[in-house]
Amino acid sequence: MLFFGVNPMLVLEEVIGVTTKNANGLASNTSSSKCAYLAGSVVVILDVNSGTQSHLIASDRLPPKPLRCVALSQDGRFVAAGEAGNQASVLVWDSSTLSVVSELKGHLYGVSCICFSPNGKHLVSVGVYIYLWDWRSGHLITKLQGTSSGSTVSSVSFSSDAKFIVTAGKKHLKFWTLKSSRKTQQNGGLRRTVRTASLAIQEKVSNLSIQKDCSYTSIASSVWTNGSDDNRKQAGGLFPIYTLTDSGILYLIHSGLSVRKSVILKVQKAFALSTSGKLIACACNNGTVLLYTPVSLEYVGSILYSKANTVYHARFPEQNFQQLPALPDAVACQFSTLEKLVVIYRDHSLYIWDINDVNQATKCFALVSHSSCIWDIKNLCCENMHDPSLACTAKGCSGGISFATCSTDGTIRLWDISLQSDSSKDAEELKNELLGSSCLVSAGTFERDAVKVDLTSQEFRSLAVSSDGKYLAAGDCKGNLHIYNLQTSEYTCLQGAHDAEILTLSFTLSTQDISGEIAKNGYFLASGGRDCIIHLYDVERNFDLIGSVDEHSAAVTSIKVSSNSCNILSCSADSFLVLHDVVIANNGYKILLQHRQRASQFGTVYDMAVDLTSETVVTVGQDKKIKTFDVATRRLIRSYNHDKVFGEPIKVLMDPSCTYVVCSFSNKSIYIYDFMTGEMVAKATGHAEIVTGVIFLPDCKHIVSVDGDGCIFVWKLPTPLSTKILEKLMEKSNPLPSRIPDQPPACSHLPSCKEECQQCNINHKDVRSLRKESQSGNIVLNSKRCHRETPSFRYSISRLPRWAQANVTDYNDVCRNVSETSPE
C-alpha cells in the first residue's frame, strides 16, 4: 500500500449545499464581492458577481471536523473558520492561494464565533473562553472566561475603531476594552519597552438600559463608506454598534456605551444582523429580512422569501409579519458590496438579492439544495438514452450528464450538470437558442405533498433508475414504493410494499445489449427493506409483484439484479451474501435460492458493487474489510484491509472499467483503491457527515458524493487515474448502442448562459389528481431565476417528465425580465 502522505487528493470542483445554521456561518464585507459560507468541513468562497466558487479545505485533518463559524478580513483576502467539537482549532486560509496559513489551537469544546480586527492584525475567537490571537504568528495574546453560569456567547465583533470587543449571547452583553500595556525588559545593560495587548472588562456595561435577561443573537459594528457621510455626522463622531435580540428588538449602542435608540421589529424571532454604509438588515423568522437606515433606524422595507424573481418591499412598519404564510426562516444575512445582500434560509437555500432599488429587491442568484440528509444518488440516462454505466460521455457521446438525488426532506431532485461550456458559440447564437426554447429550469424537483394521511411527510431513502431511462423508482422510510415515468404523466405508488423503510432498489442491470437481454430474460425491479424481505416486480407488466423472498434474517442493505443470467444478488446486516435465480415458470417467473455465503466475519455487510458482467462482486462491511467474490465459483478472490483511522467502509463503487474501487468510510472521507492490488491511489476529505452515496459520472473524470448534511460534492479525479480508466474502456469497448427502440427522444440540452436558472416544484397530490391536472394543463409550477456565469450545475427541462415540460413558464417572459433586471 502506498504511504498515506503521497496519495494525491481529489480536486473539489463544485459544492451544492449549505450547512450554515446561524449568523456565524456566513461572512462577507462591502469592500469585496466575496462571501464565505459553510458546507460541512469546507468553506465555500462565492463571488456574488460572477457566481463562481472556490473552496477552502484542511485536507490533512482526519477525521475532518465540522466547521461552525467563519470570518473574513476587511480586505477579503484571509478567511478564518472555527471547528466544532472537542479540541477544536481556528484555521486561517489565504483565499488567493487556498492554503492554510495558520492553525490556532486551544479551544477545548468548539468555537462558536470569530472575528478579525479592522486592521487585520488580530483575531478573536469565542468558545467557553475568549481568545485574542496574533494569528499570523499563532501567538495567543490573552485568554479569559467571558460568561457566567446560565449565559453563553453567540456573537462577537470588534468596534470600528478597534478599541474594544463586544460579545453578545444568551443573557450576555459585554464590552471588552483593548489596552496597550508597557513592559520593560532588561538584557545586560540595555533596556527596551515592549507594547503588549491585553483584555480588560469595561465597567460601564451596567449603565446600559437593556433588560438583563435578554438573549442576543447577533451583533455588528458600523461600516462607514464614502457614501455614508450623513450617517457618520448623525453618529457624532462615535462608532455605533448594533445588537439584535432573539425576540426582535434592534438596539443602537454608541461607543460611549449608551443606548442611543431601539426599534421593535414586530416578528416572532430574529436571527441575524448585518450593516453597510447605507442599510441595516435583520434576518427574521418566516423568510423575512427587514431593512433599516443606519443610526436613525428608520424602517425602509422588507424582503420576503419567494420563488419569484422579484419581491416588492413592504413599506409600512406596522405590517404584521406573523400573519404571513409559513416560510423558511432567514437564519443569516450579510451585505456583500453595497448593492448585494446574501441571505441563507432554514431550508439550506442561499439567495443573493440586488437591493440597489430599495423599493424592489431582485434575486440575482439562487443556490437551492436538499434541506436534510441525502440518502441516495443515481446517474440518469443521457439525451441519447445510453445507460450511464456504459460511460457513454467518455466514449464520445454528447447527450449530457444528469443524476438524481433523494432526501429525508421528501424531495427527489434531478440535476443536469454541464462540465464545460460551449465556447464556440457566440452570445447572439446562445441567445437565439434560449429564446427558441420553452424554459430553462434550475431544479427538476418532485415535491410530494400527498393528500392521504399515511403518505404525508415521507422521507425518501433509496433510488433506482432503469437502464432505458424511462423509470425512476424511490423507496421511502415507511415502506412505500414510488415509481415515476420520466416520459409520461404516469405515477404509481405501491403503498406498504414493505413493513419498514426501503433501504435498496435495483432495476435489471445494463449490458451492452440491454434490449436483447430484456427480450430474453425479462426486465425487473427489486426492492429490499429493513423488514428483511426482498420483492421482485415485473416492469413490463405494470410492476406486478412476481414474488418475495425472506432468506435474510436482518435488514437487506443492497441488492443487484443481473441481466445476463437473471440473478438476484443481495447482502444484509446478517453478514451474508445471497444469490437467487429467477427462472421462467408456467404462470410467469419463480425465484429460487442458489447460494448463501458469509461475506463478513461479523456484523453488517453495508454495501456491494458488481461489474458490468455481474461476474465479480465487491463488498464492504462491519469487519472493516474490502472483499471481492467470484459469483460463478462462489469463492473469495481477494481481501484487503485499510488504515484503522479510516473507520468502517460504508459505501463501495467500481468505475465502469473495473480498474478502481471507491470507498467511503465512517471517518467521512473517500478513498480510491486499485481493484487488483488493493493499493490506495487517491483520497478526498471535506464532508462533515457520513458519505451516503457516491457515483462515477459517465465522463469517467469525476465522481459525485452526497452526505448526511444534504451536501453534494463534485470531485475531479487525478489525471493518471482518469487516463487509465479511459484506456481500459477503449481496449474492451464495443460501439455504443443506438437509441433504445420505441423510446421517445428527449428534448435537447439548453446551453449554459448567464441568465440561466429557474426552479420548478412539482407537487404530486395523488395519482388521480396528478393525471387530472396533467390532462387539463392546470399544473402550476413555482419558478425562480438567477443569473450565474458559466455554472457547473444547471437544469434542463429535458430532465423533467414531458407533462411537466409543457407547463413551465414561457421562456420569452423570462428573457424579458432578464433584460430589465440584469446588470450590464
N, C-alpha and C positions, 0 to 999 in steps of 0.2 A: 504494500500500500504506500502511496506517496506520502511524504511528510505533510503534515497539516498546513504548515505555513506557506507552501509553494503552490497550493491548489489555486487556480485562477478563479476569480469571482465572476458570477453572472452580473451583467450590467442592467441596472434598473432603468427602464426607458419610460414607463408611464405608471402612474398611480391613479386609480379611480376609487375614491372613498375618503372619508374623514373620520377621525376619532377624537376630534376636539369636543370636549364636554362642557367647557365654560370659557369665560373671558380670557383665562390664562393660556388657552390653547391656540390663540390667534394673535399674530403680531404684524404690524406694519408701521409706516410713518409717512408723513405727507411730503417728505423730501425725495422719495424714490417711488418707483412704480412696482416695487416688490412687496408681496405679503407672504407670511410664513404660517403654515398650519400643520397639524399633526396627523399622521396616518400610521398608527402602530408605533414602530420603533424608527420611523422615518420622519424627517422634517421636509415637507414639500415647500419649495420656493416657487411661487406663482407670480409671473409678470402679469399685472392686471390689464396692461395694454395689448399685449400680444397673445396672452393665454398660454404661453409656453411654461413648461415645468423644468425644474432641476431638483435634485434630491440629495439630502444630507443623511448619511448613514455612518454609524460607528461599527464597521463591518467586523472588527476584531473582537467584539464582545459576545461571548457565548455563555449562557443563552442571552439573546438581546432583551433588554428591559423596555417595557412600555414607556413612552415619553408623556409627561404630564403637563408641561408648560414650555413656552417658547418666548423669546425676546429678540428684537432687532436693535442693532446700534443705530445711532442717529443718521449715519451716512448710508445705512443699509448694507454695509459690507460684511459685518460679523453677525452671526446668528448663535444664540445660546439656547440650550434646551435642558430642562431638568427631568431626571428619571423618577419613576415611581418605584415603590418597593424598598426593601431594606438595603443598606449600604449603597445608597444612591449617589450619583455624581451629577455635576453640571458639565455639559460638553459644549465647547465653543468651536464653531467652524468658520473658516474664511469662505464666504459664498462665491468668491471669484475662482477659487481653486477646488472647492468642495472637499477640503481636507480639514481634519480636526487639528486645531492649533493649541488647544488647552483642555485639560480634564481636571476639574476641581472636585476633590474628594473630601468627604467629611460628614455629609448628611447621613443619619442613621436610618431614618424612616420615610424617605421620599422627599422630593422637592415640590412644594405647592405653587410657588410663584417666583419669578425672577425679573430683574430689570437692569439695563445698562444705565450708567450715569450719563448726563447730557454730553460731557466731553469724551465719553467712551473709555476713560481710564479705569473705571471701577465697575464692578457688578455686584448687586445684592441678590442673595437667594434666601428663601424662607422655607423652613420646614417646621420642626418643633422649635428650632433656634433660628436667629437671624445671623447670616454670614455676610461680611463685607470682604470682597476679594479684590486684589490686584490681579486681574485674570490673565494678563499677558505673562506674568512670571509664575502664576499659580500660587502666589503667596496669600494666605489668609490674614487679613489685617486685624479683624476682630470678630468675636462671636459672642452673642448674648441671648438669653432667653427673652422672647418678646411677648409671651402670652402667660396668662394666669389660668387657674383652674376654671373650666367651663367656657373658655374662649379659644378661638382659632384665628389664624391669619389666612385670608384667601386672596389678598391683593396687595401689591407693593408698587411704589412709584417714587422716583426722585422728584424734588421740586425743580422747576425750570431753571433756577439759579444754582442748583446743585448744592445748596447749603444744608438741606435736610432731606430725610427719607420719611415717607408716610406709609404706615401699614394699616390695613383695614381687614375686618372679618367678622366673625360671629362675636357679638358683644365686645368688639375691639376696634378702636380708632386711636392710633398713637403717632406722635411726631418724634423723630429722632434726629437731633442736630449733628452735623458733621463738623467736628472741631479739629483744627490742626494743633498738635502739641509739639513743643520743642524739647528735644532731648540732647544733652551734651555728652559726647563720647570723647575719651582721652586715650590717645595712643602714643606712649612715650611722653614727649614734651609738647605734642601737638593736641589741640582741642578743636573739635568741629561740632556744629549744631545740625541735627538731623530733624526734619519735619516728618511726623507720622500721623496718620488719620485714625481717629477713634470715634466711637458712637457714644452719645450721651442722651438720656431721655429729657425732652423739653417739658418743663414743669407747667407751662401754660395750657396743657391739654385739658385740664379740668375746667377751664373758662369757657369751653365750647357749650353753647346752649342746645345740645343734642341729647336725646334720650340715651341713657347709658346702656339700655338693653337692646338697642338697635343692632341688626345684623347687616353688615355692608358687603355687597357682592363685588364691587369694582371701584377703583379709584384712578384718577388721571390728572396730570398736570396740564396747565395751559400751554398751547403751542402758538407762538407769535410768528406771523409771516408778514411779508411786505404789504399784503392787502388787509391786514388786521390792525391798522394804526388806531382806528376808532376804539376798538376793544381794549387796546393797550392803554389808551387815555382814560377809559372808564375804570380800569383797574387801579389807576392812581399810582403807577409805578411798582405796585406789588405784583406777586406771582400767584395767580389764583390756582386753587386746587379744587377739583370736583370729585364728589363722592356720591355713590348711589346705594340706597338701602334695598334689601330684598322686597320690602313692602311697596317700593315705588316712590321714594322721596329723593329728589336730587338737591344736593347741598353745594353751595359755593363757599369755599373757605379761603380766606386770604392768607398769605404767608405770614401775616401778623397774627395768625392763629385766632381769628374771629370769624364767626359765621356771617357772611355778607348777605346771603339770600338763599331761599329754598323754594322749591315748587313740588307740588304733589302731582304725580303722573296719571293718576286715575286708572291704574292697571292692577291686576291681581298680584303680579310678581315681576320684578326687574332682575336682569341677569348680568348686563354688561354695559360699559360706558366707554366712549371714545371722543376725543376732541380734535378739532382742527382750528385753523385761524378764523374760519367762517361759521362753523356749526359745532354743536354737541349732539351726539347720537346716543340714545338709550335703547338697548335691546331688551324687549319685554316678552311676556307670555303671549300666546295666541298669534305668533308670527308678526308682532308689531314692533316697529322701530320708530321711536319718537325723536323729532329734531327740534333743537332749541338754539337760540343765539347765545354766544359766549357772554359772560359777565351779567348781562341783563336777564338772561334765562327766559326770554320771550319765546312762546310756542311758535314754531314755523310750520310744522306739518308732520305727517306720519307716512311711513312706508309699510304696506301690508303684504305679507307673504301671498304670492299669487303665481299661478302658472301662466298668466297672461304676460305679454311683453312689457306693458307699461302699467303703472299704478298711480292713480290720482291721489294727491296728498289731501288728507282731511285738514281743513283749515280752522277748525273750531276746537279749542282746548276742552270744551265741555263734553265732547263726544265720549260716549260710554263704550270703551273698548272691550269691556267684559261681555257685551251683548253680541260680539262678533261670533261667527261660526267657529267651531273648533279647528284650529290650525296649529302646525308645529311651532313650538316656542322658538324665538330668536335667542340663542344662548351666547353668541359672541358677535361683536362688530368692531371694525377698525377702519379708519379713513386711510386710504392709500392714494396719494395725490389729493388735491383739494376737491376734485370733481368726482372721485370714486369712493364708494363705501362698500366694504366687504362684509357680508353677513353670513354666519353659519347658523343653521337651524337644527332643531332637535332630531329631525329625520335624516340627518347627515348630509343635507344638501348645502351647497355653497353658492350664493348669488353675489354678483358684483353689480351694484346699482350706480348708474350715472346720475348724479344729483346736481349737475350744472344748472338745470332749471328746477328750483326748489318747489315749484308748483306741480311738477310731474316727474316722477322717477322713472328711468328707463333701465330695464335689465339688459346689461351688455354682455353678461357671461353667466352661465349656469353649469354647475357640476353636480350631477344627481347620481346617487348610488343607492345600494341597499342600506336600510337603516339598522339592520341587525345581522346576525350570523349568516354567512353564505355557506350552505351545506354541500352544494354540488355545482359542477361546471362541466359542460359538454360542448364539443365542436358541432357546428351546423354545416350542412351541405353548402357548396358554393353555388354560384348562379347556374353553372352547367350541371348541377346535381351530382357532382362527384362526392363519394364518401370521403370525409376528411382523413380517415385512417389511411387512405391511399396517397397522402401527401401530394395532392394534385398541384398546389401552388409551386412546390419545389420542382415539379416536372413541367412547369411552363403554363399551367392553367391561369387564366386571367379572370376567373369568376369571382374573386373576392374572398374575404375571410370573415367568418362570423362565429359567434359562440353564444351559449345561453347559460344563465346562472339562476339558481333558485335560493330562496332565503326564508328564514323564520318570520320575516316581515310580511309574508303572504303574497309575495310577488315573484314572477319569473321575468327576468329581463333578457332581451335579445340584443346582443351587441354586435355592431358591424365595425370592424377595425380596418383602418387604412394605414398601412405601414409606410407608404411612400405616396407623396402627391405627384400628380402628373404635370411635371414642369414643362412638357412640350406644348401644352395648350395655353394660349394667351387669355387674358382676362375677359375679353369680349366673347370668346368661344365658351368659356366656363359659364358666363352669364346667360348666354343663349340656351345652353343645355339645362341650366337650372330653371329658366322661365318655361321651357318646354316640358318640364316635369310637374307632377301634381303637388309634390311636397318633399321636404327633407326633414326627417324626424330625428330627435336626439334620444329617444327611448322607445323601443317597441316593448311595451310592458303589459303583461297580463296582471291586472289587479282585481282579484276575485272577491267580490262582496256578495256572498251567497245569501239568498232570502231565508232558506231553511236554517233553523237554529243549530242543527248538528253540523252545518257546513260553515259556520261563521268563524272568523279569526283563525283560519287554518295556517299552519306553519309548514312550508314545503321542506321536504327532507332529502329527496333524491330526484334525479333526472335521467332520461334516456331519449335519444334522438334516432329515428330509423335511418338506415343507411341510404334509403332513397330520398331522404329529405322531406318526406310527407308528414310524418307524425312526430309530435313531441309528447312524451309521457312524463308525468310528475306524480310522485307519491308524497302524501302529507303525514303529519305526526299523529293523525287519528286513524290511519289505515285506509284512507280514501285514495283511489287511483284516478287521476285526471288525464284525459287524452285529448290533445288539441290537433286538429288537422290544419297544418300550416298553409294549405292551398284553398281550403273552403271554409265555410262557417261552422262546420261540424265540431261539436264539443261533447265529449262523453265523460260522465263521472260515474265510476263504479264505487258506490258508497259501501263502506265496510268491507272492502276487498280483503283487508287484514284486520285482525283484532288489536293490533298495535301499530306503531309507526312503520312505514315502508322505508327500509334502510337502503335498498338497492334495486335497480331496474336495469334490464338489458333487452334490447331488440336483438334479433339474429345478427351476429357479427358479419361484417362485409368480407367478401373475397374479391379477386379481380373480376370474376364473372358472377356477380351477385344475382343478376336476373336468372341465370341458369340454375343456380343453387336454389333459389326460391321456387322455381318451377319443379325442381326435383324433390326437395325436402320440405317445402312449406316455409312460411315466414311467421316468427313467433315473437311474443313479448313475455318475458319472465319477470316476476316480482318476488322479492324476499323481504321478510319483515322481522321485527323483534318478537313476533309470536312463533318463531321457529319454522314457519310454513313457507313453501315455495309454490307459487301459482304460475301456470303456463297458459297463455292466451293465444288464440289463432287470429293473427292480424287480418288475414284475408276474409275472415268470416265475422267481421264486425266485433272483433275482440271477444269472441265466445271463449268461455273457460274450457280448456282441454282437460286439465286435471291438476291435482295438487299433490305434493309430497311433503312428508314430515320426518325425513331421515335425520335432521339435525336436532340436537337436544338443547340448543341455545340459539340466540339471535343470529339470523343469516346476515352476514356483513357485506358480502359481494357475490355477484352471480354473472355468469357469462353464458351465452348461447352460441355455439359454433354452427356454421352452416354446412361445412363440407362433410361432416359425419353426423350432424344433428344430435349434438350432445349438450347437456346442461351441466356446467361446472360451477360449484358453489363452495364457499368457505364460511366459517361460522365462529362464534365465540366458544364453541365446544372443542376447538383445536383441530377439527377435521376438515379435510378437503374431500368432497363427494362428487362423483361423476354419475350422471344419469343418461340413458339413451332415450331418444324419442323415436318410436317406431310406428309405422302405419298399421292400423288395426282395421277390422271390418267396418266399424262405425266412426272412424276418424283416426285419432292418434292414441298411443299408450306410452306412459312413462315408466321405464324400467331402471332399477338400480344396477349399476355396473361395477362400481368400485368405491371404496371408502378408505381413506388413508389419513393418518395423523400428520398434520403439516406443521404443528408447533408442539414443542415439548410440554408446554403448559399454557393455559390461558387462551386468549382470543387470537384468532387469525384476523387481523384488521382489514386487509385488502389483498387483492391479487390482480395481476396483469397477464394477458396472453398475447402471443404473437399472432400475425395475420392468418397463419395456417392452423392455429389452435393446437399446435403440437407441443408447445412449451408454456409453462405457467410459472410465474414468479410470485411468491407470497411473502408478506411481512406480518409479524405477529408480536405477541407479548413476550416471547422468548428472546426478542431483540436481534433476531437473525433474518437475513435475506436469503431465501431459499428458492432454488429452481428445480422444477419437476418436469420429467418427460411424461406427457399424458398417455401416450401409447404403451410404454413399458411400465408406467406407474412407479418409476424409480426417481430417487433424489439424485439429480445430476451434480449440483454444486451448492455449497452453502458458505456464506462469508459473514464475518462479524464486522463491527464498526466501533468507533471510539465510544466509550461509555458515557462521555459527556453529551452525546447526541440524544440520549434517552431512547425511547421506543420508536421504531419506524411505524408511521401511521398510514400513509398513502404510498402506492407504488405505481409506476408508469413506465412503459417501454416506448422508445422512439419508433417511428414507422419502419426503420431499417433493422431494428433489433440489435443496434450497436451499443446503446447505453440504457441504463436503468436509472430513473429519477425517483428518489425517496424523500418524503417529508417526515420530519421527526418531531417528537414531543417537546424538543427544545426550541421549536418554532422555526427551524432552519430547513433548508433544502440542499440535498447533496446528489451529485450525479456520479454513477459508477460505470466502469467498463463492464459490459454484460458478461464477457467471457472470463476476465481475470479478477473482477471484484475490486479493482483499483479505483480509488476515488479521484476523479478528474476535475471536478468543479464544485462550487458551493455558492449559496446565497443566503443572506440574512437581511431582515428588515421587518418581517411580520412580528407582531407583538402577541398574537394569539395563535392557537393551533392552526396549521395549514390543513384545510378540509378538502382541498381538491387541487389537482394540477393537470394541465393538458399541454401537449405539443401543438403549436399552430401548424397548419399544413405547409408553411414555408420551410419548416424544419430549422429555422433560425431563432425562433422564440418559444418560450414557454410562458404560460399564464397560470398564476396561482391565486387562490382565494382563501380567506381565513374567517375565524370566528368574530372578528371585528367588523365584518362587512366590507373589507377592502379587497380590491383587485389589483394585483401587481403584474406588469408585463416585463419579462426579463429577456435580454438578448444573450444567446449562447456565445461562448468564446469561439472565435473563428475556426481554430483547429477542430473543434467538436462538430460544428455545423458542416464544415467541409467534408469530414469523414462520413457523416450521415448521408450527405448528398452523393458522395462517391459510391457508397454501398447501395443506395437506391438505384443509381444509374446502372450498376452492374447487373442487378437482377430485375430491372424494371421492364414491365410489359407496357405497351401503349395504353394510355388512359382510355377507359371505356367511354363510349359516346353517351349522350344524354339518355337516361332510362326511358324506354318506350312508354308512351301514354302519360308521361309526366309533363304537365303544363309548364312552359318556360316561365321563369321568374322575371320580374322587372329588372332592368339593368341597374347597376350601382350608379348612384349620383356622385358626381365628382366632388372632391374636397374644395371648400370655399370658405372665405372669412365669414360671410353672412350665412351661418350654417344651421344652427341646431334648433330642433323642435322636439318636444316630448309629447307622447301620446299615452294616455292611460285608458286601458280597455277594461271596463267593468263587466265581469261575467256574473249576471244575476243567477240565472239557471239556464238549462238547455232550451227551454221553451221561450223564455223572454229574449234570450240571445238570438235565436233564429228568427223570431218575430221582428225584432228591431233590425236585424240584418236585411231581411227581405223588404222592410218598409223604408229602409235608409234613414232611420231616426237615431242611429247611434251618434252621440256627441262626444268628440274627443277633445279633452282639455289640452291645449298646446302652449308651449313656451319656447322662446327663441333666444339664442345668444350668439354673439359674434366671437369667432375664435380663429386665430391664424394657424393654418396647417395643423389641425388637431390630429392626434394619433387615433382617438376614438371618435367614430361618427356613426350615425344611424341612417340606414336606407329603408324606404318603405317596402323594398323587396323582401326585407326580413319580417314584415308583418303579414298576417293572413290576408288573402286577397279581398275578403269582405271588409277588412279594416282599411286597406289602401283607398278604397273608393269613397271613404267617409272622412278622410283627412282634409283639413282646411285647405282651400285653394291656394296654391303657392304664389299666384300673382299678387294676392293681397299681402302675403308675407314679404315679397320683394319690395312692394311699395312702402311698407313700414320700414324696411331696412334702409332704403334710400333717404327716408325722412329723419331717421334717428341715429344712424351710424356716423361716427366722426370721420372726417376726411383723412 
